[in-house]
Amino acid sequence: MNTDKKKPTLLIALGGNALIQKGQEGTIEQQFENLRISIRQIASLVNDYKIIITHGNGPQVGNLMLQQESCDEVPKLPLEILVAQTQGQIGYMIESVLDESLMEQTSDFNPLVSLITYVAVDENDPAFVNPTKPIGPFFTAAETEKLDYPTMETPNGFRRVVASPKPVTIIEKREIQRLIDDGFIVICCGGGGIPVVRNGRAFNGVDAVIDKDLVSALLATEINADLFVIATDVEGVLTDFNTPNQKLISQMRLDEAEEFLSSNKTGKGSMGPKVEAAFKFVQDTGKRAVITSIESICDSVNGKAGTQIIQ
């Protein structure tokens, strides 16, 4: 086991497209094949970095919810349990592909571990008063009348809506720190983690979804990571996204990132939370964060691709 504590710590947050790409059915075969694109790059970094991998779970947890709605023969499970299930499922898949990739490059033995992860949220977070996060399958207006949870209308129909509170702390941060210091590659905080609130000395799960990138940035800060990488389905932060004039912003300083977040940039959309997460990590630590494509993780770590966010 390599226990070189002098190696810098790298946290890589994999987006949902690391497993299921746009237009795909999302078969297990497709998900394993897609994972190889990012995981082979991560495997090539293990000799130089202590590595933590976080990941999304949107398609997978949505599929579990759809399966639940299609079956009345067994009791339906709460959202916290579905998130835990996808943490185990995707953790296994990442471990399997990473182990395969490490063997291909004949690297030294690198122990791997997937950790079911709790994330504490504030029960008084305003997000619980005004849920805004649509999840799961689509319903017609008539179907929503039979549901026992709130829904919201989207362009493709009605969907269940839950709160998306801000993460307060990762409960297992000490265990994660000890594992990476002992040479483990750690896979954790899947799908933003299982949201819990304190109940005396214990924790209770809540029906909520935490943004995966914000959780990853918080974990990167709490375990004193040296570099934070968000890997997604575009090459980085783009000006005029989805227009003929779109262009990669290769570097953003904190004041530029703050201006991006406060403006109405064309196509900011889903990039907003990623910039917010990267901004928060750099602001809190003074270190570097990168938003990049799944295909360019190594080049981004080396400062040659993606949007590099610095002080």
C-alpha positions as CSV (number, residue, x, y, z in Angstrom):
1,M,0.0,0.0,0.0
2,N,1.3,3.4,-0.9
3,T,1.0,5.7,2.1
4,D,3.0,8.7,0.8
5,K,1.2,11.5,2.7
6,K,3.2,14.1,0.8
7,K,1.3,13.5,-2.4
8,P,-1.2,16.3,-3.1
9,T,-4.9,15.4,-2.8
10,L,-7.1,15.6,-5.9
11,L,-10.9,15.4,-5.7
12,I,-12.7,14.7,-9.0
13,A,-16.4,15.2,-9.3
14,L,-17.8,13.1,-12.1
15,G,-21.0,14.3,-13.8
16,G,-23.9,12.0,-14.8
17,N,-22.6,11.8,-18.3
18,A,-19.7,9.8,-17.0
19,L,-22.1,6.9,-17.0
20,I,-25.0,7.8,-19.4
21,Q,-24.5,10.1,-22.3
22,K,-27.2,12.1,-24.1
23,G,-29.4,10.0,-26.4
24,Q,-28.4,6.7,-24.8
25,E,-30.8,4.2,-23.2
26,G,-28.5,3.8,-20.2
27,T,-27.9,0.1,-20.3
28,I,-25.4,-1.3,-17.9
29,E,-23.1,-2.1,-20.9
30,Q,-23.2,1.5,-22.0
31,Q,-22.6,2.8,-18.5
32,F,-19.5,0.6,-18.1
33,E,-18.1,1.7,-21.5
34,N,-18.7,5.4,-20.8
35,L,-17.0,5.1,-17.4
36,R,-13.8,3.9,-19.0
37,I,-13.3,7.3,-20.7
38,S,-12.9,9.1,-17.4
39,I,-11.6,6.3,-15.2
40,R,-8.6,5.4,-17.4
41,Q,-7.5,9.0,-17.0
42,I,-8.0,8.9,-13.3
43,A,-6.0,5.7,-13.1
44,S,-3.1,7.4,-14.8
45,L,-3.0,10.0,-12.0
46,V,-2.8,7.7,-9.0
47,N,1.0,7.7,-8.8
48,D,1.1,11.5,-8.4
49,Y,-2.1,12.2,-6.3
50,K,-4.1,10.9,-3.5
51,I,-7.5,10.6,-5.1
52,I,-11.2,11.0,-4.1
53,I,-14.0,10.5,-6.6
54,T,-17.5,11.8,-6.2
55,H,-20.3,11.3,-8.7
56,G,-23.8,12.2,-9.8
57,N,-26.7,9.8,-9.7
58,G,-29.6,11.6,-11.5
59,P,-30.4,9.0,-14.2
60,Q,-30.0,6.1,-11.9
61,V,-32.1,7.4,-9.0
62,G,-34.7,8.5,-11.6
63,N,-34.9,5.0,-13.0
64,L,-35.4,3.6,-9.5
65,M,-38.2,6.0,-8.9
66,L,-39.8,5.1,-12.2
67,Q,-39.5,1.4,-11.3
68,Q,-41.3,2.1,-8.0
69,E,-44.1,3.9,-9.7
70,S,-44.5,0.9,-12.0
71,C,-45.0,-1.6,-9.2
72,D,-47.5,-1.8,-6.4
73,E,-46.6,-5.3,-5.2
74,V,-43.8,-4.1,-2.8
75,P,-43.7,-1.1,-0.5
76,K,-42.2,2.1,-2.0
77,L,-38.9,3.3,-0.5
78,P,-38.1,6.8,0.6
79,L,-35.7,9.0,-1.4
80,E,-32.9,8.6,1.1
81,I,-32.9,4.9,0.6
82,L,-32.8,5.2,-3.2
83,V,-29.8,7.6,-2.9
84,A,-28.1,5.0,-0.7
85,Q,-28.8,2.3,-3.3
86,T,-27.3,4.3,-6.1
87,Q,-24.3,5.1,-4.1
88,G,-23.6,1.4,-3.8
89,Q,-24.5,0.7,-7.4
90,I,-22.3,3.4,-9.0
91,G,-19.6,2.9,-6.4
92,Y,-19.3,-0.7,-7.4
93,M,-19.2,0.2,-11.1
94,I,-16.5,2.9,-10.6
95,E,-14.4,0.5,-8.4
96,S,-14.7,-2.3,-11.0
97,V,-13.6,-0.1,-14.0
98,L,-10.9,1.6,-11.9
99,D,-9.5,-1.8,-10.8
100,E,-9.5,-2.9,-14.4
101,S,-7.7,0.2,-15.5
102,L,-5.1,0.0,-12.8
103,M,-4.3,-3.5,-13.8
104,E,-4.0,-2.5,-17.4
105,Q,-1.3,0.0,-16.6
106,T,0.4,-2.4,-14.2
107,S,0.6,0.2,-11.4
108,D,1.4,-0.6,-7.8
109,F,-1.4,-2.0,-5.7
110,N,-3.9,0.7,-4.9
111,P,-6.7,-0.2,-2.5
112,L,-10.2,1.1,-3.4
113,V,-13.2,1.8,-1.2
114,S,-16.7,3.0,-1.8
115,L,-18.2,4.8,1.1
116,I,-22.0,5.3,1.8
117,T,-21.9,9.0,2.7
118,Y,-24.2,11.2,4.9
119,V,-24.3,14.9,4.4
120,A,-25.8,17.1,7.1
121,V,-28.2,19.9,6.1
122,D,-29.9,22.5,8.2
123,E,-33.6,21.6,8.9
124,N,-34.3,25.3,8.8
125,D,-32.8,25.8,5.4
126,P,-35.3,28.0,3.3
127,A,-35.2,25.3,0.6
128,F,-37.5,23.1,2.7
129,V,-40.2,25.8,2.6
130,N,-40.0,26.2,-1.2
131,P,-38.9,23.0,-2.9
132,T,-37.6,23.6,-6.4
133,K,-35.8,20.4,-7.5
134,P,-37.8,18.2,-9.9
135,I,-36.8,14.5,-9.8
136,G,-38.1,11.2,-11.1
137,P,-40.6,10.3,-13.8
138,F,-43.1,12.5,-15.6
139,F,-46.8,12.5,-14.8
140,T,-50.0,13.9,-16.4
141,A,-52.0,16.4,-14.4
142,A,-54.6,13.7,-13.7
143,E,-52.0,11.3,-12.4
144,T,-50.7,13.9,-9.9
145,E,-54.0,13.9,-8.1
146,K,-53.3,10.4,-6.9
147,L,-49.8,11.1,-5.6
148,D,-49.0,11.7,-2.0
149,Y,-46.1,14.1,-2.6
150,P,-45.8,17.6,-4.2
151,T,-45.2,18.0,-7.9
152,M,-44.3,20.8,-10.2
153,E,-45.0,21.4,-13.9
154,T,-42.1,21.1,-16.3
155,P,-42.0,21.4,-20.1
156,N,-42.5,17.6,-20.5
157,G,-45.1,17.1,-17.7
158,F,-45.4,17.1,-14.0
159,R,-42.6,15.7,-11.8
160,R,-42.1,15.2,-8.1
161,V,-40.4,18.2,-6.4
162,V,-38.1,18.1,-3.4
163,A,-36.0,20.6,-1.5
164,S,-32.3,21.2,-2.5
165,P,-30.8,22.5,0.7
166,K,-27.2,23.6,1.0
167,P,-24.7,21.1,2.5
168,V,-23.4,21.9,6.0
169,T,-20.8,19.2,6.5
170,I,-19.9,15.7,5.3
171,I,-20.5,13.3,8.3
172,E,-17.7,10.9,7.3
173,K,-15.1,13.5,6.5
174,R,-12.7,12.1,9.2
175,E,-13.0,8.6,7.8
176,I,-12.4,9.8,4.3
177,Q,-9.3,11.8,5.4
178,R,-7.9,8.7,7.2
179,L,-8.6,6.5,4.2
180,I,-6.8,8.7,1.7
181,D,-3.9,9.2,4.1
182,D,-3.6,5.4,4.3
183,G,-3.4,5.1,0.5
184,F,-7.0,4.3,-0.4
185,I,-8.7,5.7,-3.5
186,V,-12.1,6.8,-2.0
187,I,-15.4,6.9,-3.9
188,C,-18.0,8.8,-1.9
189,C,-20.7,11.5,-1.7
190,G,-22.6,9.8,-4.6
191,G,-25.5,11.9,-5.8
192,G,-24.7,14.6,-3.4
193,G,-24.8,12.3,-0.4
194,I,-27.7,11.1,1.7
195,P,-29.2,14.3,3.2
196,V,-29.7,14.1,7.0
197,V,-30.6,16.4,9.8
198,R,-29.5,16.1,13.4
199,N,-31.9,14.6,16.0
200,G,-30.1,14.7,19.3
201,R,-27.0,12.5,18.9
202,A,-28.4,10.7,15.8
203,F,-29.4,11.7,12.3
204,N,-32.6,11.4,10.4
205,G,-32.8,11.1,6.6
206,V,-34.9,13.7,4.8
207,D,-36.6,13.9,1.4
208,A,-34.2,16.2,-0.4
209,V,-31.5,16.3,-3.1
210,I,-28.2,18.1,-2.5
211,D,-26.3,19.4,-5.4
212,K,-23.4,17.0,-6.1
213,D,-20.9,19.8,-7.1
214,L,-21.6,21.8,-4.0
215,V,-21.1,18.8,-1.8
216,S,-17.9,17.9,-3.6
217,A,-16.5,21.4,-3.1
218,L,-17.4,21.3,0.6
219,L,-15.7,17.9,1.0
220,A,-12.6,19.1,-0.9
221,T,-12.4,22.0,1.6
222,E,-13.0,19.8,4.7
223,I,-10.3,17.3,3.8
224,N,-7.9,20.0,2.6
225,A,-7.7,18.9,-1.0
226,D,-5.1,20.6,-3.2
227,L,-7.1,20.5,-6.5
228,F,-10.8,20.3,-7.2
229,V,-11.9,19.1,-10.7
230,I,-15.5,19.0,-11.9
231,A,-15.8,16.8,-15.0
232,T,-18.9,17.3,-17.2
233,D,-20.2,17.1,-20.8
234,V,-18.7,20.3,-22.1
235,E,-15.1,21.5,-22.3
236,G,-15.5,24.1,-19.6
237,V,-17.3,27.4,-19.0
238,L,-18.4,28.8,-22.4
239,T,-19.5,32.2,-23.3
240,D,-22.7,32.4,-25.3
241,F,-23.3,28.7,-24.8
242,N,-25.2,26.8,-27.6
243,T,-24.8,29.7,-30.0
244,P,-22.4,30.1,-33.0
245,N,-20.4,32.5,-30.9
246,Q,-19.7,30.2,-28.0
247,K,-16.1,30.2,-26.7
248,L,-14.2,28.5,-23.9
249,I,-13.2,30.7,-21.0
250,S,-9.8,29.2,-20.3
251,Q,-9.3,31.0,-17.0
252,M,-11.6,32.7,-14.5
253,R,-10.5,34.7,-11.5
254,L,-12.7,34.9,-8.5
255,D,-14.1,38.3,-9.4
256,E,-14.9,37.0,-12.9
257,A,-16.6,33.9,-11.5
258,E,-18.6,36.1,-9.2
259,E,-19.7,38.3,-12.1
260,F,-20.7,35.2,-14.1
261,L,-22.9,34.0,-11.2
262,S,-24.6,37.3,-10.8
263,S,-25.2,38.0,-14.5
264,N,-27.7,36.6,-17.0
265,K,-25.1,35.0,-19.2
266,T,-26.5,33.2,-22.3
267,G,-26.8,29.5,-21.5
268,K,-25.6,29.8,-17.9
269,G,-28.2,27.1,-16.9
270,S,-26.7,24.0,-15.4
271,M,-23.2,25.5,-15.4
272,G,-24.2,28.0,-12.6
273,P,-23.9,25.4,-9.8
274,K,-20.6,24.2,-11.1
275,V,-19.1,27.7,-11.2
276,E,-20.6,28.3,-7.7
277,A,-18.9,25.2,-6.4
278,A,-15.6,25.9,-7.9
279,F,-15.8,29.5,-6.7
280,K,-16.6,28.4,-3.2
281,F,-13.6,26.0,-3.1
282,V,-11.1,28.6,-4.4
283,Q,-12.5,31.3,-2.1
284,D,-12.3,29.1,1.0
285,T,-8.9,27.5,0.3
286,G,-7.0,29.8,-2.1
287,K,-6.3,26.8,-4.3
288,R,-7.2,25.9,-7.9
289,A,-10.4,24.4,-9.2
290,V,-11.2,23.3,-12.8
291,I,-14.4,22.7,-14.8
292,T,-13.7,20.5,-17.7
293,S,-14.9,17.7,-20.0
294,I,-14.9,14.0,-19.1
295,E,-12.4,13.5,-21.9
296,S,-9.9,16.1,-20.7
297,I,-9.4,15.3,-17.0
298,C,-5.6,14.7,-17.3
299,D,-5.0,17.8,-19.4
300,S,-7.0,19.9,-17.0
301,V,-5.1,18.7,-14.0
302,N,-2.0,19.8,-15.8
303,G,-3.5,23.2,-16.5
304,K,-3.8,22.6,-20.3
305,A,-7.6,22.3,-20.7
306,G,-10.9,23.3,-19.2
307,T,-11.7,26.5,-17.3
308,Q,-9.1,27.1,-14.6
309,I,-10.6,29.0,-11.7
310,I,-8.0,30.8,-9.5
311,Q,-7.7,33.7,-7.1
